[in-house]
Amino acid sequence: MKMIKFITVLISLIAFQPAVWGQQDSVRKDNPRDPLYIGIKYQYGYIIAHSSEVKSISTSTPWGLNAEISQLKIKDKSWQNCNCYSKVGLAFSYTNFGNAPVLGNAYSLIFFFEPLLSYRKRLHFTLRSGIGIAYMNKIFDEIENPTNVFYSTSFSFPLLLNLGINYKVNPQWNINLSVFYNHISNGGIRQPNKGINYPTVALGLDYILFDRPLPVRNKIKDQTKFPWQYYAGVFGTTRSVSDTLNDEGNRKLTIGLNGGVFKRLGKIYAFNLGAEASYDTSHKEKRRLTGENYKTYIFSLMAGNNLLFGRYQFSQQFGFYLARPAPGNPPIFQRYALDYRLYKSLKIGISLKAHGHVAQNIDVRMGIVF
């Protein structure tokens, strides 16, 4: 629960700091307010049966409602950060999974970042990524709800990726059509934790305050001057000793180091190469209890890509274990991270590690870029 509280505070700090800056800028007469969007969305989709254990509970059709507030950052400094215009906002989401006795509902608060991929006078395309915290009102219970192996804690962490088409009807109203990929899991805080993955299609409507035409700015064409950059950091989490029992106790510390290089291929896109090493004391305890070959020290090589939007960075990596850390572990994993640059070189963030569609654990991290 301590990690949940920490992540909640971290998301709040990241989410509200840009709004504070926007408010400070708006009081200047020569620097008018950025447009503010207040919107609603209706979502409808299906659940992916990503393993045999969840096939029987993946037949329903989830639907949901979003209430959102966001700010379109159009000032010159924001443009220079990512060579694009972008939105920063918060969404409150209600999701009904279409199976009330087993899956119940989710109530989520999500921070999102949404750059404009292209724009015209009325039409523009966006790509949204988001992370947040969700309250799940129907979780796994060994006696009362044993089939819900998607999630077993009342609080979990939603992640989303969204491609949207927006059409501005007039200066006050905007309609949008979006395709979402949604994921919710508790990041390995408690088992079972298969994680629920559900794509949706969404139709939305926004009311716009302080609207103004987007200034025409020139994109930086020469991308050859971007240097190689290096990163290094530390991360930490706790993991349950049991992978199968509904047991929140007996959690052990996992700490690690990561580092590598990345090279920008454009103003917002980069590829990365790196490595990480971790010390997992839950594996030490499992080896003692079972006698099986659980490795305490885990080493991996990484490769992936970064989306860079000013102070925000969303990265996806494939990791390759140099030696499998546990019996039955696949040799490859994925890591998804959202980082926020506090200062020129210092960053903080959250990372999710997964094997295929199954989330293993979520961690908090801090690092430097040089």
C-alpha positions in Angstrom: 0.0 0.0 0.0 3.0 2.3 0.6 3.9 2.0 -3.1 0.3 2.8 -4.2 0.4 6.0 -2.1 3.8 7.0 -3.5 2.7 6.4 -7.1 -0.5 8.4 -6.5 1.5 11.4 -5.2 3.9 11.1 -8.1 1.2 11.1 -10.7 -0.5 14.1 -9.0 2.8 16.1 -9.0 3.4 15.4 -12.7 -0.2 16.1 -13.6 -0.7 19.4 -11.9 2.7 21.1 -12.3 2.1 22.0 -16.0 -1.3 23.5 -15.0 0.4 25.7 -12.5 2.9 26.9 -15.0 0.1 27.6 -17.4 -1.7 29.7 -14.8 1.4 31.7 -14.1 1.9 32.4 -17.8 -1.7 33.5 -18.3 -1.5 36.4 -16.0 1.0 38.1 -18.4 -0.8 40.4 -20.8 1.6 39.5 -23.6 1.2 35.8 -23.1 -2.5 34.7 -23.4 -3.9 31.5 -22.0 -3.5 28.2 -23.7 -6.8 26.7 -24.9 -8.6 24.6 -22.3 -10.7 21.5 -23.2 -13.5 20.1 -21.1 -14.8 16.9 -22.6 -16.7 13.6 -22.3 -16.1 10.3 -24.1 -18.1 7.1 -24.5 -16.1 3.9 -25.0 -17.1 0.4 -26.2 -14.9 -2.6 -26.8 -13.9 -6.2 -26.0 -11.6 -8.1 -23.7 -8.5 -9.9 -25.0 -8.2 -13.5 -23.8 -4.5 -13.4 -23.5 -4.1 -16.7 -21.7 -6.1 -19.9 -21.1 -6.8 -18.9 -17.4 -8.8 -15.8 -18.5 -10.6 -17.2 -21.6 -13.8 -18.0 -19.7 -14.1 -14.4 -18.3 -13.2 -12.6 -21.5 -16.5 -12.9 -23.4 -18.2 -9.7 -22.1 -18.1 -6.3 -23.8 -16.8 -3.4 -21.6 -18.1 0.1 -22.0 -17.3 3.3 -20.2 -17.6 7.1 -19.8 -14.7 9.6 -19.5 -14.9 13.1 -18.1 -11.7 15.0 -19.1 -10.0 18.4 -18.7 -6.9 19.2 -20.7 -4.8 22.2 -21.8 -3.4 22.5 -25.3 0.1 23.9 -25.0 0.7 26.3 -27.9 3.3 28.7 -26.7 6.7 28.8 -28.4 8.5 27.2 -25.5 6.2 24.2 -25.6 6.6 23.9 -29.4 10.4 23.9 -29.0 10.2 21.0 -26.5 8.9 18.5 -29.0 8.5 20.2 -32.4 4.8 19.8 -32.0 1.7 21.1 -30.2 0.4 18.8 -27.4 -2.3 18.4 -24.7 -1.7 17.6 -21.0 -4.7 16.6 -19.0 -6.6 14.5 -16.4 -9.4 12.1 -17.1 -11.9 10.5 -14.7 -13.0 7.2 -16.2 -15.9 4.8 -15.3 -15.6 1.4 -16.9 -18.3 -1.3 -16.8 -16.8 -4.6 -17.8 -20.1 -6.2 -18.7 -19.9 -8.9 -16.1 -20.9 -7.3 -12.8 -20.8 -10.5 -10.6 -17.2 -11.4 -11.6 -15.4 -8.3 -13.0 -17.4 -5.4 -11.6 -16.5 -1.8 -12.5 -13.4 0.3 -12.6 -13.2 4.0 -11.5 -9.9 5.5 -12.7 -8.1 8.8 -12.5 -5.6 9.0 -15.4 -3.0 11.6 -16.3 -2.4 11.8 -20.1 -0.1 13.4 -22.6 -1.4 13.9 -26.1 0.7 15.4 -28.9 -0.9 16.5 -32.2 0.6 14.4 -34.9 -0.8 16.6 -37.6 -3.3 19.4 -37.8 -5.3 21.6 -40.2 -7.7 24.4 -39.6 -10.4 22.0 -38.4 -9.0 18.5 -38.5 -6.1 17.1 -36.4 -4.7 13.7 -35.4 -3.4 12.9 -31.9 -1.6 10.2 -30.1 -2.4 9.9 -26.3 -0.5 7.9 -23.7 -1.7 7.8 -20.1 -1.1 6.3 -16.6 -3.1 6.5 -13.5 -4.8 4.7 -10.5 -8.0 2.8 -10.5 -10.4 1.5 -7.9 -11.8 -2.0 -8.8 -15.0 -2.8 -6.9 -15.0 -6.6 -7.7 -11.7 -8.4 -7.2 -10.5 -11.9 -6.8 -11.6 -13.8 -3.7 -10.7 -17.5 -3.2 -14.3 -18.2 -1.9 -16.6 -15.6 -3.3 -15.0 -14.7 -6.6 -12.4 -17.3 -7.6 -12.6 -16.9 -11.3 -11.5 -13.3 -11.6 -7.8 -13.8 -12.0 -7.4 -10.4 -13.8 -6.9 -8.4 -10.6 -6.8 -9.1 -6.9 -6.4 -5.6 -5.3 -8.9 -2.9 -5.0 -6.4 -0.3 -6.3 -4.6 -1.0 -9.6 -2.8 0.9 -12.3 -4.4 1.7 -15.7 -2.2 2.3 -18.8 -3.6 3.4 -22.1 -2.5 4.3 -25.7 -5.0 6.1 -27.9 -5.0 7.3 -31.6 -7.6 10.0 -32.2 -9.2 12.0 -35.0 -10.5 15.4 -34.0 -12.8 17.7 -35.9 -13.4 21.3 -34.7 -17.0 22.2 -35.5 -16.5 25.8 -34.4 -14.3 27.7 -31.9 -16.2 26.3 -28.9 -16.9 22.6 -29.9 -14.7 19.7 -31.0 -15.8 16.1 -31.7 -13.4 13.2 -31.8 -13.2 9.5 -32.7 -10.6 7.4 -30.9 -9.2 3.9 -30.8 -7.9 2.9 -27.3 -5.7 0.1 -26.0 -6.4 -0.2 -22.3 -4.5 -2.2 -19.7 -5.2 -2.5 -15.9 -3.2 -4.5 -13.4 -1.8 -4.1 -9.9 1.8 -4.4 -11.1 2.5 -7.6 -9.2 1.6 -6.2 -5.8 -0.7 -9.1 -5.1 -1.5 -12.4 -6.9 -3.3 -13.4 -9.1 -2.6 -10.6 -11.4 -3.1 -11.6 -15.1 -4.1 -8.0 -16.0 -7.0 -7.0 -18.1 -6.5 -5.8 -21.7 -9.4 -4.3 -23.5 -9.3 -2.3 -26.8 -12.2 0.2 -27.2 -13.6 2.6 -29.8 -14.6 6.0 -28.3 -16.7 8.9 -29.5 -16.2 12.2 -27.7 -17.2 15.9 -27.4 -15.1 18.8 -26.1 -16.0 22.3 -25.1 -13.1 24.7 -25.7 -12.3 27.8 -23.6 -9.8 30.5 -24.6 -9.6 29.1 -28.2 -7.3 30.6 -30.7 -5.8 29.6 -34.0 -2.6 27.5 -33.8 0.4 29.7 -34.7 2.2 28.5 -37.8 5.7 27.4 -36.8 8.5 25.8 -38.8 9.6 22.3 -37.9 13.3 21.6 -37.5 14.3 19.7 -40.7 17.9 18.9 -39.9 17.9 16.0 -37.4 21.6 15.1 -37.9 22.8 17.2 -35.0 21.1 15.2 -32.3 24.0 13.6 -30.3 24.1 10.3 -28.6 22.9 10.6 -25.0 23.5 8.4 -22.0 21.3 7.5 -19.1 21.7 5.8 -15.7 19.4 5.2 -12.8 18.1 3.2 -9.9 14.7 1.5 -9.3 12.9 -0.3 -6.6 9.8 -2.2 -5.8 8.5 -5.0 -3.5 7.4 -8.5 -4.7 5.3 -11.2 -3.0 7.1 -14.4 -2.2 4.0 -16.3 -3.5 3.1 -16.2 -7.2 -0.2 -18.1 -6.8 -1.8 -17.4 -3.4 -3.9 -14.4 -2.6 -1.3 -13.2 -0.1 -0.4 -9.6 0.3 2.0 -10.3 3.2 5.6 -11.6 3.1 6.7 -9.0 0.5 10.4 -8.7 -0.2 12.5 -5.8 -1.7 13.8 -5.7 -5.2 16.3 -3.0 -6.2 18.2 -2.5 -9.4 20.4 -0.4 -11.6 19.9 0.4 -15.3 21.8 2.3 -17.9 22.4 2.7 -21.6 22.4 5.0 -24.6 19.8 6.5 -26.9 19.9 8.3 -30.2 17.3 10.7 -31.4 16.2 10.1 -35.0 13.8 13.0 -34.9 12.6 15.7 -32.5 10.3 13.3 -30.6 11.6 9.8 -31.5 14.7 7.9 -30.4 15.9 4.3 -30.2 17.7 3.0 -27.1 20.1 0.2 -26.1 20.8 -0.6 -22.5 21.2 -3.1 -19.7 19.8 -3.6 -16.2 20.8 -5.6 -13.1 18.5 -6.3 -10.1 18.7 -7.9 -6.7 15.4 -9.8 -6.0 15.1 -10.9 -2.3 11.7 -12.6 -3.0 13.6 -15.0 -5.3 16.1 -15.7 -2.5 13.2 -16.6 -0.2 11.5 -18.8 -2.9 14.7 -20.7 -3.4 15.0 -21.3 0.3 11.3 -22.5 0.5 11.2 -24.6 -2.6 14.8 -25.6 -3.4 14.2 -24.6 -7.0 16.6 -22.5 -9.1 15.4 -19.0 -8.4 18.1 -16.4 -9.1 18.6 -13.5 -6.7 20.8 -11.5 -9.2 19.1 -10.9 -12.5 20.9 -9.4 -15.6 19.3 -8.3 -18.8 20.0 -6.6 -22.1 17.5 -4.1 -23.4 16.5 -2.5 -26.8 13.6 -0.3 -27.6 12.3 3.2 -28.5 11.5 6.5 -26.8 8.8 9.1 -27.4 10.2 12.4 -26.2 7.7 15.3 -25.5 9.6 18.0 -23.6 9.8 17.0 -20.0 7.9 13.8 -20.6 9.2 10.6 -22.0 7.4 7.4 -22.8 9.6 4.4 -23.6 9.0 0.7 -24.6 11.8 -1.9 -24.4 12.3 -5.5 -25.0 14.5 -7.2 -22.4 16.5 -10.4 -22.9 17.5 -12.3 -19.8 21.1 -13.5 -19.8 19.9 -16.4 -17.6 16.3 -17.1 -16.8 15.6 -15.8 -13.3 13.0 -18.4 -12.4 11.7 -21.9 -13.4 9.3 -21.4 -16.3 10.2 -17.8 -16.9 10.1 -16.8 -20.6 13.5 -15.5 -21.9 12.1 -12.2 -23.1 10.1 -9.5 -21.3 8.8 -6.0 -22.0 9.2 -2.8 -20.0 7.0 0.3 -20.3 8.1 3.5 -18.6 6.8 7.0 -18.1 9.5 9.5 -17.0 9.3 13.2 -16.1 12.3 15.4 -16.3 12.6 17.4 -13.1 15.6 19.4 -14.1 18.0 19.4 -17.1 19.5 16.0 -16.2 17.4 14.5 -13.3 14.3 12.5 -14.0 11.7 10.4 -12.0 9.3 7.9 -13.3 7.2 4.7 -13.1 7.9 1.5 -15.0 5.8 -1.7 -15.6 7.5 -5.0 -16.4 5.5 -7.7 -18.2 5.9 -11.1 -19.7 3.7 -11.0 -22.8 0.2 -9.8 -21.7 0.9 -10.6 -18.1 2.2 -7.8 -15.9 4.8 -8.9 -13.4 5.6 -5.8 -11.3 5.5 -2.0 -11.2 8.4 0.0 -9.8 9.5 3.6 -9.1 12.7 5.0 -10.5 15.1 7.9 -10.6 17.9 8.6 -13.0 20.1 11.1 -14.8 20.5 11.8 -18.5 23.8 13.2 -19.8 
